[in-house]
Amino acid sequence: MKQYTKTHEWVEVKDGVAYVGISAYAAEELGEVVYVDLPEEGQSVTAGEPLCEIESVKAVAEVNSPVNGKVVKVNDALADAPETLNGDDEAWICAVEFDSLADDLMDEATYKASLE
């Protein structure tokens, strides 16, 4: 089950690893994504702090980490096809071996209500 941040990232824990991506709302607001500055494997991340940057035709946006931990895998496919983030709300940016999740995560219904 995905959980969401106020800054439009999502996290989904699978087999003890947290997969991180951006919400469909964030992708729509950004417009056509043209580049993803992927984090490095082994990089430490802190909940609420920048994880990476996404560049679109409209803007550059920081992606904040929804977890505390260490990046163990990056979605290398985004290097060649960053636009995947626009059309696939299952597209993840990185996987994190995490110590803890952010305190203020929302379930999908609460997140969608926050957008209204």
KASUL-V311856 format. One record per helix or strand of 3 or more residues. SS is the DSSP state (H for helix, E for strand). FROM is the first residue (numbers start at 1). TO is the last residue. Records with the same first field share a line. If there is no record, write none. Layout:
SS->FROM-TO, FROM-TO
//
This chain:
E->9-14, 17-22, 33-37, 50-56, 60-64, 67-74, 94-101
H->24-30, 77-80, 84-87, 108-114
//
